[in-house]
């Protein structure tokens, strides 16, 4: 009935719900619009039986309370939903063993997994990708499909910005020790500081939480740093509170830079930060995962899609104090 009304074949109607990315968007829209008018509802359990697919993917994150992850999750859900695919959400609480257990359980319940900022060893990630479709976000494991937000460029821009304002003693408030993003950011900052001839001390590792940043403020102040770059905006927000409690004004006494641009405009003062397009990464991960599930991406098993981040100057950075 829907096929006749839309002027397409029955198989096209089926694809409009099961594999819409294989059709032209206007065809999908027309078929679904007519199906809605006729009251047609696809029977997903029957489709799963005929195709062997469950019509469900999962997105796994280390900490759903961290503001970086909700935009990724929403983008994954929206992109999958437009293609008729449901999404499960799992939180590992920054625990590698919990992450490994979840991946094993999701293998039986989903067609594939978007794994965000994985804390697992590379060998484990690679092994899981061989038995179940998997796409990484913000974790670089060779041989596994992955979407990388390249914050290294933004980090170099941030340290150039601080050095240009006269800051010669800098500090980095590091993230989790098992974080690929942290190692990339630390590597970029260390190399650029050496090139510019400025000192860089490191505080951490830290879990990306407000209280961790707040506690780190005293440690950073003992280094004499006048310019501070935090692993993410959450730690930077905590640093703001800790510096305020210590009677240190931002940016008069200390300049502060965050990363990810997730809280930056809501702090006082608004944070200079590294803007990373997290929603774009979520959408790209869904495209790559569904192509893999459908067998359309078998030749790109080692595909790595890089999305650049950049520095954004706001009110939390200023000229180095004269005493420095």
SULMO-V166566 format. One record per residue. PSI is psi as a letter, one per 40 degrees, with the letter a starting at -180 (* if undefined). OMEGA is omega in radians with two decimals (NA if undefined). Layout:
PSI&OMEGA  PSI&OMEGA
This chain:
d&3.12  d&-3.13  d&-3.13  d&-3.11  d&-3.11  e&-3.12  f&3.13  i&3.12  i&3.10  d&3.13  d&3.10  d&3.08  d&3.13  d&-3.12  d&-3.14  d&3.12  d&-3.06  d&-3.12  f&-3.06  d&-3.14  e&3.09  e&-3.13  i&3.03  i&-3.11  d&-3.12  d&3.09  d&3.11  d&-3.12  d&-3.11  d&-3.14  d&-3.09  d&3.11  d&3.12  d&3.10  d&3.11  d&-3.14  d&-3.11  e&3.12  f&-3.13  h&3.07  h&-3.13  i&-3.14  g&-3.03  d&3.09  d&3.13  d&3.11  d&-3.14  d&3.13  d&-3.07  d&-3.07  e&-3.04  e&3.14  i&-3.12  e&-3.13  f&-3.08  h&2.98  i&3.10  i&2.96  h&-3.05  h&-3.10  i&-3.12  d&-3.04  h&-3.07  e&3.13  e&3.12  h&-3.05  e&3.11  d&-2.96  d&3.13  d&3.08  d&3.08  d&-3.13  d&-3.14  d&3.14  d&3.10  d&-3.12  d&-3.12  d&-3.13  d&3.12  d&-3.12  d&3.12  d&-3.13  e&3.10  f&-3.10  h&3.10  i&-3.10  h&2.98  i&-3.14  h&3.10  i&-3.11  h&-3.08  e&3.14  f&3.10  f&-3.10  h&-3.13  d&-3.13  d&3.09  d&3.11  d&3.13  d&3.13  d&3.13  d&3.13  d&3.11  d&3.14  d&-3.10  d&3.09  d&-3.10  e&-3.01  e&-3.06  i&3.04  e&-3.12  i&-3.03  h&2.89  h&-3.05  h&-3.00  h&3.06  f&-3.10  i&3.09  e&-3.09  i&3.01  i&-3.11  d&-3.10  d&3.14  d&3.11  d&-3.12  d&3.14  d&3.14  d&-3.12  d&-3.13  e&-3.09  e&-3.12  h&3.14  h&-3.01  h&3.01  h&3.13  i&2.93  h&3.12  f&2.98  h&-3.05  h&3.08  h&-3.10  h&-3.13  e&3.12  h&3.11  h&-3.04  i&3.05  h&-3.05  h&3.00  h&-3.02  g&3.13  e&-3.12  d&3.12  d&3.13  d&3.11  d&3.10  d&3.09  d&-3.13  d&-3.12  d&3.03  d&3.13  d&-3.12  d&3.11  d&3.11  d&3.10  e&3.06  e&-3.14  h&-3.12  e&3.10  h&-3.05  i&3.08  i&3.04  h&3.08  h&-2.95  i&3.09  a&-3.11  i&-3.12  d&-3.11  e&-3.09  h&3.05  d&-3.13  d&-3.14  d&-3.13  d&3.11  d&-3.13  d&3.14  d&-3.14  d&-3.13  d&-3.13  d&-3.11  d&-3.13  d&-3.10  d&3.10  d&3.12  d&-3.13  d&-3.09  e&-3.14  f&3.07  i&-3.13  i&3.12  h&3.03  i&-3.09  h&3.04  h&3.11  a&0.27  i&3.12  i&2.92  h&-3.08  g&-3.14  i&-3.11  d&-3.08  d&3.08  d&3.11  d&3.12  d&3.14  d&-3.10  e&-3.07  d&-3.11  d&3.13  d&-3.13  d&-3.14  d&3.13  d&3.12  e&-3.08  e&-3.13  h&3.05  e&3.08  h&-3.06  h&3.04  h&-3.11  i&3.13  d&3.10  i&-3.10  d&-3.13  d&3.07  d&3.13  d&3.10  d&3.06  d&3.09  d&3.11  d&3.14  d&-3.14  d&3.12  d&3.10  d&3.13  d&3.14  e&3.14  f&-3.13  h&-3.10  h&3.06  h&0.17  e&-3.05  d&-3.09  d&-3.12  h&3.03  i&-3.02  h&3.11  h&3.05  a&3.10  i&3.09  d&3.08  f&-3.12  d&3.12  e&-2.87  d&-3.07  e&-3.10  e&-3.14  i&3.07  h&-0.07  i&3.07  h&-3.03  h&2.77  i&-3.01  i&3.04  h&-3.14  h&3.09  h&-3.08  g&-3.04  d&3.14  d&3.10  d&3.11  d&3.11  d&3.14  d&-3.14  d&3.13  d&3.11  d&3.12  d&-3.10  d&-3.12  d&-3.10  d&3.06  d&3.11  d&-3.14  d&-3.11  e&3.14  e&-3.11  e&-3.08  f&-3.09  d&-3.13  e&-3.09  f&-3.10  d&-3.13  e&-3.05  h&3.06  h&3.13  h&-3.11  h&3.12  h&-3.02  i&3.01  i&-3.11  i&-3.12  h&3.08  h&-3.12  h&3.03  a&-2.93  e&-3.06  e&3.09  i&3.13  a&-3.09  i&3.11  i&3.12  i&-3.08  d&-3.11  d&-3.13  *&NA
